[in-house]
Amino acid sequence: MASVAESFDNAGGVRGSRTGIIQIILASSAGTLIEWYDFYLYAILTPVLASKFFPGSLATSFLYSLGALWVGFAVRPFGAVFFGHIGDLVGRKYTFLVTLTIMGLSTFCVGLLPTYQKVGITAAVLLVALRCLQGLALGGEYGGAATYVAEHAPDHKRGLFTSYIQTTATLGLFAALLIVLATRIHYGEAVFTDWAWRIPFLISFILVIFSIYIRLKLKESPLYAKLKAEGKTSKSPIKDIGGKNWGLIALALFGATAGQGVVWYTGQFYALFFVTKTLGVPLKDAYIMVAIALILATPFFIFWGWMSDKIGRKPILLGGCALAAATYWPIYHAMAHSVTKVGAKAVAWDEKTLILMLFIQVFYATMVYGPIAALLVELFPARIRYTSMSIPYHLGNGEFGGVTPLLSTSLAAYWLANHPGDPKAQYMGLVWPIGVAIMTFLVGLFFLPETKDRRIWDEVN
């Protein structure tokens, strides 16, 4: 026990070289990045997978495919409960090794599935089943990685260090876009649509093996190790959450992660579907513009994480929600007005305007996402932290954020069907993200505590 205790310094955090904490961040981030890559491949390839796995017209199969996309998000809270429970019982490291393996195998298997044309509805059932496994795995991965890094970080740098984990979602999306784009260009559209869409899924196997190798070298979180050595770990994390912490979970959901989730998935995915499906810009061109916006915005995850150590988590997160709610409507009007269409297809577009509007949306995502891991870690005690922080995070990002592409697309389609010719119809999907962002801003402003000055190390000292 003494050897574990000696690893802590007076400011909180772990003694050791700068190289040590960098290795911890890189090893944790590498696995999380690959998990996001795996999870987001489906979202990027939704238009292609729609025709491969679902029956009906192009519009109908696309909505079915969006539904399958949402299923992966919907089951994430169950993964959060199950793997969070294990993570608080047996440790952080073991749990996110298991989730990484499940995610990698599920994604690899998507690349092997037969299509609807060959086996009928069985293809769709198998795809949805694999999406469920992906969602369960991601539900356990994020909380483990964020908790692991946070429990190595000193109190005054927790926002900065955990913000590196926050970059992995965008970098995973960027990696998926890049590999899909490279495969499309190399094989051509016809071959890619025929069979080469499988390649990005199959590549996942190599990436996961590499990441598992790196993570096997990690040691258990020293904070958790000390809790275990002192017999203070939870015997039943779900039961031990108790009334007070369930209240904090609800507050974290409605005052933080719900708004964070919709701002994130509006900027990262609904914007992509709006540009391609609503405005008619070809997928290849849209991928390039989204990738540019992602690269330009990614450093701001680190910036806002660092700033949250200085001025607090709340002002940055709630500021991002407020800006998104106030400006989404004019942003999407600007995107639409920058595209000239003939029928349903774009024939010309102002690339600079589209990239700028996409960048602004991802910039908002960096504001809400950069500080969120530190805030959630600081809200809950160490003995139930993995479980407690994972539940509101995945409810917010799964049930509120993950449903955004499907719900917003359906709202716009419903409005157009009932108000044909209404120029506002294509923007009605924004009602959902704007409404949720406003709700989170108000709940968070009045009820969410500021957490940046909390010393999580006091629990073990």
C-alpha positions as CSV (number, residue, x, y, z in Angstrom):
1,M,0.0,0.0,0.0
2,A,2.8,2.4,0.8
3,S,4.3,2.0,-2.6
4,V,1.0,3.0,-4.2
5,A,0.6,5.9,-1.9
6,E,4.1,7.2,-2.7
7,S,3.2,7.5,-6.3
8,F,1.0,10.6,-5.5
9,D,2.4,14.1,-5.2
10,N,1.2,16.9,-2.9
11,A,-0.8,18.6,-5.7
12,G,-2.7,15.5,-6.6
13,G,-1.7,13.4,-9.6
14,V,1.1,10.9,-10.2
15,R,4.7,11.4,-9.7
16,G,6.9,10.5,-12.7
17,S,8.5,12.0,-15.7
18,R,6.7,14.1,-18.3
19,T,7.3,11.2,-20.7
20,G,5.3,8.9,-18.4
21,I,2.1,10.9,-18.5
22,I,2.5,11.4,-22.3
23,Q,2.8,7.6,-22.7
24,I,-0.4,7.2,-20.6
25,I,-2.3,9.7,-22.7
26,L,-1.0,8.3,-26.0
27,A,-1.8,4.7,-25.1
28,S,-5.3,5.5,-23.8
29,S,-6.0,7.8,-26.8
30,A,-4.8,5.4,-29.4
31,G,-7.4,2.8,-28.4
32,T,-10.2,5.3,-28.0
33,L,-9.4,6.8,-31.4
34,I,-9.7,3.4,-33.0
35,E,-12.9,2.7,-31.3
36,W,-14.3,6.0,-32.6
37,Y,-13.0,5.1,-36.1
38,D,-14.8,1.8,-35.9
39,F,-18.1,3.4,-34.6
40,Y,-18.1,6.2,-37.1
41,L,-17.4,4.2,-40.2
42,Y,-21.1,3.2,-40.3
43,A,-22.2,6.8,-40.1
44,I,-20.0,7.9,-42.9
45,L,-21.0,5.0,-45.1
46,T,-24.7,5.2,-44.3
47,P,-25.7,6.2,-47.9
48,V,-23.8,3.2,-49.3
49,L,-24.9,0.7,-46.7
50,A,-28.6,1.7,-47.1
51,S,-28.7,0.1,-50.5
52,K,-26.7,-2.9,-49.4
53,F,-28.7,-3.9,-46.3
54,F,-32.2,-2.4,-46.4
55,P,-35.1,-2.8,-48.8
56,G,-37.3,-0.1,-50.4
57,S,-36.6,3.2,-52.3
58,L,-33.4,5.2,-51.8
59,A,-35.2,7.5,-49.4
60,T,-36.8,4.7,-47.4
61,S,-33.6,2.6,-47.2
62,F,-31.7,5.7,-46.1
63,L,-34.1,6.3,-43.2
64,Y,-33.8,2.6,-42.3
65,S,-30.1,2.9,-42.4
66,L,-30.2,6.0,-40.1
67,G,-32.4,4.0,-37.8
68,A,-29.7,1.3,-37.6
69,L,-27.1,4.0,-37.0
70,W,-29.2,5.2,-34.0
71,V,-29.4,1.7,-32.6
72,G,-25.7,1.8,-32.0
73,F,-26.1,5.0,-30.1
74,A,-29.2,3.8,-28.2
75,V,-27.5,0.8,-26.6
76,R,-24.5,2.8,-25.5
77,P,-26.0,3.5,-22.0
78,F,-26.4,-0.2,-21.5
79,G,-22.7,-0.6,-22.3
80,A,-22.0,2.2,-19.8
81,V,-23.8,0.4,-17.0
82,F,-22.4,-3.0,-17.7
83,F,-18.8,-2.1,-18.4
84,G,-18.8,0.7,-15.9
85,H,-19.9,-1.8,-13.3
86,I,-17.0,-4.1,-14.2
87,G,-14.6,-1.1,-14.3
88,D,-15.4,-0.1,-10.8
89,L,-15.3,-3.7,-9.6
90,V,-12.1,-5.0,-11.2
91,G,-10.3,-2.0,-12.6
92,R,-10.1,0.5,-15.5
93,K,-7.3,-1.2,-17.6
94,Y,-8.9,-4.7,-17.9
95,T,-12.3,-3.2,-18.9
96,F,-11.2,-1.0,-21.7
97,L,-9.1,-3.9,-23.1
98,V,-12.3,-5.9,-23.3
99,T,-14.3,-3.1,-24.9
100,L,-11.6,-2.5,-27.5
101,T,-11.6,-6.2,-28.5
102,I,-15.4,-6.3,-28.9
103,M,-15.4,-3.2,-31.0
104,G,-12.7,-4.4,-33.3
105,L,-14.2,-7.8,-33.9
106,S,-17.7,-6.3,-34.5
107,T,-16.4,-3.8,-37.0
108,F,-14.3,-6.4,-38.8
109,C,-17.4,-8.6,-39.1
110,V,-19.4,-5.8,-40.8
111,G,-16.9,-6.0,-43.6
112,L,-17.7,-9.7,-44.1
113,L,-21.5,-9.5,-44.0
114,P,-23.6,-10.7,-46.9
115,T,-25.9,-8.1,-48.4
116,Y,-29.7,-7.9,-48.6
117,Q,-29.6,-8.9,-52.2
118,K,-28.1,-12.3,-51.2
119,V,-29.7,-13.2,-47.9
120,G,-32.7,-10.8,-47.6
121,I,-33.7,-9.3,-44.3
122,T,-31.1,-11.5,-42.5
123,A,-28.4,-9.1,-43.7
124,A,-30.2,-6.2,-42.0
125,V,-30.6,-8.2,-38.7
126,L,-27.0,-9.1,-38.6
127,L,-25.9,-5.5,-39.3
128,V,-28.1,-4.2,-36.5
129,A,-26.8,-6.9,-34.1
130,L,-23.2,-5.8,-34.9
131,R,-24.2,-2.2,-34.4
132,C,-25.5,-3.1,-31.0
133,L,-22.2,-4.8,-30.1
134,Q,-20.3,-1.7,-31.2
135,G,-22.6,0.5,-29.1
136,L,-22.1,-1.6,-26.0
137,A,-18.3,-1.6,-26.5
138,L,-18.2,2.2,-26.9
139,G,-20.4,2.6,-23.9
140,G,-17.7,1.0,-21.8
141,E,-14.7,2.4,-23.6
142,Y,-15.0,6.2,-23.2
143,G,-15.6,6.2,-19.4
144,G,-12.7,3.9,-18.9
145,A,-10.2,5.9,-20.9
146,A,-11.4,9.3,-19.5
147,T,-11.3,8.0,-15.9
148,Y,-7.9,6.4,-16.4
149,V,-6.3,9.6,-17.7
150,A,-8.0,11.8,-15.2
151,E,-6.8,9.6,-12.3
152,H,-3.2,10.1,-13.5
153,A,-3.6,13.9,-13.9
154,P,-2.9,16.5,-11.2
155,D,-5.9,18.5,-10.1
156,H,-4.9,21.7,-11.8
157,K,-4.3,20.1,-15.2
158,R,-7.2,17.6,-15.4
159,G,-9.0,19.6,-18.1
160,L,-5.9,19.8,-20.2
161,F,-4.9,16.1,-19.9
162,T,-8.4,14.7,-20.4
163,S,-8.9,17.0,-23.4
164,Y,-6.5,14.8,-25.4
165,I,-9.0,11.9,-25.0
166,Q,-11.6,14.3,-26.3
167,T,-9.7,14.8,-29.6
168,T,-9.9,11.1,-30.3
169,A,-13.5,11.2,-31.4
170,T,-12.8,13.9,-34.0
171,L,-9.5,12.2,-35.1
172,G,-11.3,8.9,-35.3
173,L,-13.9,10.5,-37.6
174,F,-11.2,12.1,-39.6
175,A,-9.3,8.8,-40.0
176,A,-12.5,7.1,-41.1
177,L,-13.2,9.9,-43.6
178,L,-9.6,9.7,-44.9
179,I,-9.6,6.0,-45.4
180,V,-13.0,5.9,-47.0
181,L,-12.0,8.8,-49.3
182,A,-8.7,7.1,-50.3
183,T,-10.5,3.8,-51.0
184,R,-13.1,5.6,-53.1
185,I,-10.5,7.3,-55.1
186,H,-8.3,4.2,-55.6
187,Y,-11.1,1.9,-56.7
188,G,-13.5,4.3,-58.2
189,E,-17.1,4.9,-57.3
190,A,-18.5,1.8,-59.1
191,V,-16.1,-0.7,-57.5
192,F,-16.4,1.0,-54.1
193,T,-20.2,0.8,-54.2
194,D,-20.0,-2.8,-55.4
195,W,-17.6,-4.3,-52.8
196,A,-14.6,-2.0,-51.8
197,W,-16.8,-0.3,-49.1
198,R,-15.8,-3.4,-47.1
199,I,-12.1,-2.5,-46.9
200,P,-12.3,0.3,-44.3
201,F,-14.1,-2.1,-42.0
202,L,-11.6,-4.9,-42.5
203,I,-8.7,-2.5,-41.9
204,S,-10.0,-2.1,-38.4
205,F,-8.6,-5.6,-37.4
206,I,-5.0,-4.4,-37.9
207,L,-5.6,-1.2,-36.0
208,V,-7.2,-2.9,-33.0
209,I,-4.3,-5.5,-32.7
210,F,-1.8,-2.6,-32.6
211,S,-3.9,-0.8,-30.0
212,I,-4.3,-3.8,-27.8
213,Y,-0.5,-4.4,-27.8
214,I,0.0,-0.8,-26.6
215,R,-2.6,-1.0,-23.9
216,L,-1.4,-4.3,-22.5
217,K,1.7,-2.4,-21.3
218,L,-0.3,0.0,-19.2
219,K,-0.6,-0.4,-15.4
220,E,-3.8,0.0,-13.4
221,S,-4.8,3.5,-12.4
222,P,-2.8,4.3,-9.2
223,L,-5.9,6.0,-7.6
224,Y,-8.0,2.9,-8.2
225,A,-5.0,0.7,-7.1
226,K,-4.9,2.5,-3.8
227,L,-8.6,2.2,-3.3
228,K,-8.4,-1.5,-3.9
229,A,-5.4,-1.9,-1.6
230,E,-7.3,-0.2,1.2
231,G,-10.5,-2.2,0.6
232,K,-12.5,0.9,-0.4
233,T,-13.6,-0.2,-3.9
234,S,-17.3,-0.7,-4.4
235,K,-18.7,-4.2,-4.2
236,S,-21.9,-3.2,-6.1
237,P,-21.3,0.0,-8.1
238,I,-24.9,0.4,-9.3
239,K,-26.4,-0.2,-5.8
240,D,-23.7,2.1,-4.3
241,I,-24.6,5.0,-6.6
242,G,-27.4,6.0,-4.2
243,G,-30.0,8.7,-4.3
244,K,-27.6,11.7,-4.2
245,N,-25.5,10.4,-7.1
246,W,-28.5,9.5,-9.2
247,G,-29.5,13.1,-8.8
248,L,-26.1,14.2,-10.0
249,I,-26.4,11.8,-13.0
250,A,-29.7,13.4,-13.9
251,L,-28.2,16.9,-13.5
252,A,-25.1,15.9,-15.6
253,L,-27.5,14.6,-18.3
254,F,-29.8,17.5,-18.7
255,G,-27.4,20.2,-17.6
256,A,-24.3,19.1,-19.6
257,T,-24.2,15.9,-21.8
258,A,-27.6,16.2,-23.6
259,G,-26.6,19.6,-25.0
260,Q,-23.1,18.5,-25.6
261,G,-24.3,15.5,-27.5
262,V,-26.6,17.3,-29.9
263,V,-24.0,20.0,-30.6
264,W,-21.5,17.3,-31.2
265,Y,-23.6,15.2,-33.6
266,T,-25.1,18.2,-35.4
267,G,-21.7,19.5,-36.2
268,Q,-20.1,16.2,-37.0
269,F,-22.9,14.3,-38.8
270,Y,-26.1,16.1,-39.4
271,A,-24.1,18.8,-41.2
272,L,-22.6,16.1,-43.4
273,F,-26.0,14.6,-44.2
274,F,-27.5,18.1,-44.8
275,V,-24.7,18.9,-47.3
276,T,-25.0,15.6,-49.2
277,K,-28.6,14.5,-48.9
278,T,-30.4,17.9,-48.7
279,L,-28.1,20.1,-50.7
280,G,-27.0,17.4,-53.1
281,V,-23.2,17.9,-52.9
282,P,-21.3,14.8,-54.0
283,L,-20.1,12.6,-51.1
284,K,-16.4,12.8,-52.1
285,D,-16.4,16.6,-52.1
286,A,-18.4,16.7,-48.8
287,Y,-15.9,14.4,-47.2
288,I,-13.0,16.6,-48.1
289,M,-14.7,19.8,-46.8
290,V,-15.7,18.1,-43.5
291,A,-12.2,16.7,-43.1
292,I,-10.7,20.2,-43.6
293,A,-13.1,21.6,-41.0
294,L,-12.2,18.8,-38.5
295,I,-8.5,19.4,-38.9
296,L,-8.8,23.1,-38.4
297,A,-11.0,22.8,-35.3
298,T,-9.3,19.8,-33.6
299,P,-6.6,21.9,-31.7
300,F,-9.4,23.8,-29.9
301,F,-10.3,20.6,-27.9
302,I,-6.9,21.0,-26.2
303,F,-7.4,24.8,-25.9
304,W,-10.8,24.6,-24.3
305,G,-9.6,21.8,-22.0
306,W,-6.7,24.0,-20.9
307,M,-9.0,27.0,-20.5
308,S,-11.4,25.0,-18.4
309,D,-8.6,24.6,-15.8
310,K,-8.3,28.4,-15.7
311,I,-11.9,29.7,-15.8
312,G,-14.0,26.6,-15.1
313,R,-15.9,23.9,-17.0
314,K,-19.4,25.5,-17.0
315,P,-18.7,28.8,-18.9
316,I,-17.1,27.0,-21.8
317,L,-19.6,24.1,-22.1
318,L,-22.7,26.3,-21.6
319,G,-21.2,29.0,-23.9
320,G,-20.9,26.4,-26.7
321,C,-24.6,25.4,-26.2
322,A,-25.7,29.0,-26.2
323,L,-23.8,29.9,-29.4
324,A,-25.1,26.8,-31.2
325,A,-28.7,27.5,-30.3
326,A,-28.4,31.2,-31.4
327,T,-26.6,30.6,-34.7
328,Y,-27.6,27.2,-36.2
329,W,-30.5,28.7,-38.2
330,P,-28.3,31.4,-40.0
331,I,-25.5,28.9,-40.4
332,Y,-27.7,26.4,-42.3
333,H,-29.2,29.2,-44.4
334,A,-25.7,30.2,-45.3
335,M,-24.8,26.6,-46.3
336,A,-28.0,26.3,-48.4
337,H,-27.4,29.7,-50.1
338,S,-23.9,28.7,-51.1
339,V,-25.1,25.8,-53.2
340,T,-26.7,26.1,-56.6
341,K,-28.9,23.1,-57.5
342,V,-30.6,21.6,-60.5
343,G,-33.3,19.2,-59.2
344,A,-31.9,17.3,-56.2
345,K,-28.2,17.7,-57.2
346,A,-25.8,20.5,-56.6
347,V,-24.1,21.8,-59.7
348,A,-22.0,24.5,-58.0
349,W,-21.1,25.5,-54.5
350,D,-19.0,28.0,-52.6
351,E,-16.4,25.7,-51.0
352,K,-15.0,28.4,-48.8
353,T,-18.4,29.2,-47.3
354,L,-19.3,25.6,-46.7
355,I,-15.9,24.9,-45.0
356,L,-16.3,27.9,-42.8
357,M,-19.9,27.0,-41.8
358,L,-18.7,23.4,-41.1
359,F,-15.7,24.7,-39.1
360,I,-17.9,26.9,-36.9
361,Q,-20.1,23.9,-36.0
362,V,-17.1,21.8,-35.2
363,F,-15.7,24.7,-33.2
364,Y,-18.9,24.7,-31.1
365,A,-18.4,20.9,-30.6
366,T,-14.9,21.6,-29.2
367,M,-16.3,24.0,-26.7
368,V,-18.9,21.6,-25.3
369,Y,-16.7,18.5,-25.6
370,G,-13.3,19.7,-24.5
371,P,-14.1,20.1,-20.8
372,I,-16.8,17.4,-20.4
373,A,-14.6,14.5,-19.3
374,A,-13.0,16.5,-16.5
375,L,-16.4,17.8,-15.4
376,L,-17.9,14.3,-15.2
377,V,-14.9,12.8,-13.5
378,E,-15.0,15.5,-10.8
379,L,-18.8,15.1,-10.2
380,F,-18.5,11.5,-8.8
381,P,-16.5,9.7,-6.2
382,A,-13.7,7.3,-7.3
383,R,-15.3,4.1,-6.1
384,I,-18.3,4.5,-8.5
385,R,-16.8,6.9,-10.9
386,Y,-16.5,4.7,-14.0
387,T,-20.2,3.7,-13.8
388,S,-21.5,7.1,-12.7
389,M,-19.8,9.3,-15.3
390,S,-20.5,6.8,-18.1
391,I,-24.2,6.7,-17.7
392,P,-25.0,10.5,-18.3
393,Y,-22.3,10.7,-20.9
394,H,-23.8,7.9,-23.0
395,L,-27.4,8.9,-22.4
396,G,-26.6,12.4,-23.6
397,N,-24.6,11.3,-26.6
398,G,-26.6,8.2,-27.3
399,E,-30.2,9.1,-26.7
400,F,-30.0,12.9,-27.3
401,G,-27.0,13.3,-29.6
402,G,-27.1,10.0,-31.5
403,V,-30.7,10.4,-32.5
404,T,-30.0,13.8,-34.0
405,P,-29.3,12.7,-37.6
406,L,-32.4,10.4,-37.8
407,L,-34.7,12.7,-35.9
408,S,-33.6,15.9,-37.7
409,T,-33.8,14.3,-41.1
410,S,-37.2,12.9,-40.3
411,L,-38.5,16.2,-39.0
412,A,-37.4,18.0,-42.2
413,A,-39.0,15.2,-44.4
414,Y,-42.2,15.3,-42.4
415,W,-42.5,19.1,-42.7
416,L,-41.8,19.0,-46.4
417,A,-44.5,16.3,-46.9
418,N,-47.1,18.3,-45.0
419,H,-46.0,21.7,-46.3
420,P,-44.9,21.1,-49.9
421,G,-42.9,24.0,-51.4
422,D,-42.2,25.6,-48.0
423,P,-38.7,27.0,-48.2
424,K,-38.3,26.5,-44.4
425,A,-38.9,22.7,-44.6
426,Q,-35.2,21.8,-45.1
427,Y,-34.3,23.7,-41.9
428,M,-36.9,22.2,-39.6
429,G,-34.6,19.5,-38.5
430,L,-32.8,22.1,-36.5
431,V,-35.7,22.4,-34.0
432,W,-34.3,19.4,-32.1
433,P,-30.6,20.5,-31.6
434,I,-31.6,24.1,-30.9
435,G,-34.3,23.0,-28.4
436,V,-32.0,20.6,-26.5
437,A,-29.1,23.1,-26.5
438,I,-31.4,25.7,-24.9
439,M,-32.6,23.2,-22.3
440,T,-29.0,22.3,-21.3
441,F,-27.9,25.9,-21.1
442,L,-30.8,26.8,-18.7
443,V,-30.5,23.7,-16.5
444,G,-26.7,23.9,-16.4
445,L,-26.7,27.6,-15.7
446,F,-29.0,27.4,-12.7
447,F,-28.2,24.0,-11.2
448,L,-24.9,22.5,-12.4
449,P,-22.1,23.0,-10.0
450,E,-18.6,24.2,-11.1
451,T,-16.1,21.4,-10.5
452,K,-12.7,22.6,-11.5
453,D,-11.4,23.1,-8.0
454,R,-12.4,19.7,-6.7
455,R,-9.5,17.6,-5.5
456,I,-10.3,14.0,-6.4
457,W,-7.1,12.8,-4.7
458,D,-8.5,13.7,-1.3
459,E,-10.4,10.4,-1.4
460,V,-7.2,8.4,-1.2
461,N,-5.0,10.7,0.9
